[in-house]
């Protein structure tokens, strides 16, 4: 699944993620999300009781970095669980 060019209809409620990540991480993620050129690739897989998203993201640094996320959603499309890792600068601190 490549990055969608039109993102007006999300399949989960992003606001439900705010309490699960650091505020700076939330802000940076939203900035990258809004810049459609930043998300180079997204692959999404069903996994156990949830989903795995594997992606490649480009920010201001020269090399793109990898992102992996394991998450699950409630019946009303709110985030139940969220574990993410990246090879980005912030993820390596």
TILUM-842219 format. One record per residue (C-alpha): chain; x negated, y negated, z. Coordinates in pm, 1 decimal. Layout:
+-------+----------+----------+----------+
! chain !        u !        v !        w !
+-------+----------+----------+----------+
!     A !        X !        Y !        Z !
...
+-------+----------+----------+----------+
This chain:
+-------+----------+----------+----------+
! chain !        u !        v !        w !
+-------+----------+----------+----------+
!     A !      0.0 !      0.0 !      0.0 !
!     A !   -169.3 !   -320.0 !   -111.5 !
!     A !   -106.7 !   -658.9 !     44.3 !
!     A !    241.1 !   -780.4 !    -39.7 !
!     A !    256.9 !  -1106.9 !   -229.8 !
!     A !    592.9 !  -1198.4 !    -77.3 !
!     A !    626.0 !  -1154.1 !    298.8 !
!     A !    959.7 !  -1307.2 !    387.5 !
!     A !   1105.6 !   -979.1 !    517.3 !
!     A !    890.4 !   -817.0 !    783.5 !
!     A !    982.4 !   -473.0 !    911.4 !
!     A !    899.8 !   -551.9 !   1274.3 !
!     A !    936.9 !   -854.7 !   1500.3 !
!     A !    591.2 !  -1018.6 !   1516.7 !
!     A !    688.1 !  -1223.1 !   1822.9 !
!     A !    711.9 !   -896.3 !   2020.1 !
!     A !    336.3 !   -858.4 !   1972.2 !
!     A !    240.2 !  -1182.0 !   2151.4 !
!     A !    231.4 !  -1025.6 !   2499.6 !
!     A !     18.2 !   -732.7 !   2379.2 !
!     A !   -284.5 !   -925.1 !   2247.6 !
!     A !   -498.3 !  -1215.6 !   2365.0 !
!     A !   -364.9 !  -1556.3 !   2266.6 !
!     A !   -674.4 !  -1636.3 !   2056.6 !
!     A !   -635.5 !  -1304.0 !   1876.3 !
!     A !   -267.7 !  -1379.1 !   1807.0 !
!     A !   -350.9 !  -1724.1 !   1663.6 !
!     A !   -634.5 !  -1591.2 !   1446.5 !
!     A !   -422.2 !  -1303.4 !   1321.1 !
!     A !   -136.8 !  -1535.8 !   1226.9 !
!     A !   -379.7 !  -1766.6 !   1046.6 !
!     A !   -516.9 !  -1475.8 !    843.9 !
!     A !   -166.0 !  -1339.4 !    781.0 !
!     A !    -44.1 !  -1672.5 !    644.8 !
!     A !   -342.1 !  -1694.0 !    409.6 !
!     A !   -248.0 !  -1419.4 !    165.3 !
!     A !   -601.4 !  -1417.7 !     21.4 !
!     A !   -740.5 !  -1304.0 !    358.5 !
!     A !   -576.3 !   -961.0 !    358.9 !
!     A !   -750.5 !   -762.1 !     88.4 !
!     A !   -593.7 !   -421.5 !    150.5 !
!     A !   -345.6 !   -248.6 !    380.3 !
!     A !   -273.7 !    123.7 !    394.4 !
!     A !      7.9 !    239.3 !    622.4 !
!     A !     57.4 !    595.7 !    745.4 !
!     A !    314.5 !    764.8 !    968.4 !
!     A !    126.9 !    909.8 !   1266.5 !
!     A !    259.9 !   1110.7 !   1561.8 !
!     A !    527.0 !    883.1 !   1717.8 !
!     A !    432.0 !    569.1 !   1530.4 !
!     A !    215.3 !    425.1 !   1257.1 !
!     A !   -145.2 !    364.7 !   1162.4 !
!     A !   -244.7 !     66.3 !    952.1 !
!     A !   -590.4 !     53.9 !    795.4 !
!     A !   -696.7 !   -265.3 !    627.3 !
!     A !   -971.7 !   -482.2 !    493.5 !
!     A !   -972.8 !   -852.1 !    584.1 !
!     A !  -1178.9 !  -1142.6 !    452.7 !
!     A !  -1234.7 !  -1450.8 !    664.5 !
!     A !  -1497.9 !  -1722.7 !    638.3 !
!     A !  -1788.6 !  -1479.2 !    666.3 !
!     A !  -1950.2 !  -1328.1 !    359.4 !
!     A !  -1851.0 !   -966.1 !    411.1 !
!     A !  -1492.7 !   -840.0 !    456.1 !
!     A !  -1431.3 !   -634.6 !    769.6 !
!     A !  -1224.4 !   -327.5 !    851.5 !
!     A !   -920.9 !   -328.8 !   1078.8 !
!     A !   -737.4 !    -27.7 !   1221.7 !
!     A !   -415.1 !    -44.1 !   1421.5 !
!     A !   -211.6 !    230.2 !   1588.4 !
!     A !    134.9 !    110.2 !   1684.6 !
!     A !    490.1 !    215.9 !   1753.5 !
!     A !    820.0 !     31.6 !   1727.4 !
!     A !   1139.6 !     36.2 !   1930.1 !
!     A !   1477.0 !    101.9 !   1763.1 !
!     A !   1528.8 !   -276.3 !   1739.3 !
!     A !   1192.8 !   -317.8 !   1557.7 !
!     A !    994.2 !   -462.8 !   1847.9 !
!     A !    637.9 !   -349.5 !   1910.7 !
!     A !    627.4 !    -75.2 !   2178.4 !
!     A !    256.4 !     -1.5 !   2165.2 !
!     A !    -40.0 !   -158.4 !   1987.7 !
!     A !   -405.7 !    -56.4 !   1982.6 !
!     A !   -634.1 !   -226.7 !   1734.0 !
!     A !  -1002.2 !   -229.3 !   1644.6 !
!     A !  -1206.1 !   -420.7 !   1391.4 !
!     A !  -1560.7 !   -449.6 !   1266.0 !
!     A !  -1523.5 !   -828.9 !   1284.1 !
!     A !  -1739.8 !  -1056.6 !   1497.9 !
!     A !  -1474.7 !  -1081.0 !   1772.1 !
!     A !  -1432.5 !   -704.8 !   1783.5 !
!     A !  -1806.1 !   -655.8 !   1837.7 !
!     A !  -1846.0 !   -891.7 !   2133.4 !
+-------+----------+----------+----------+
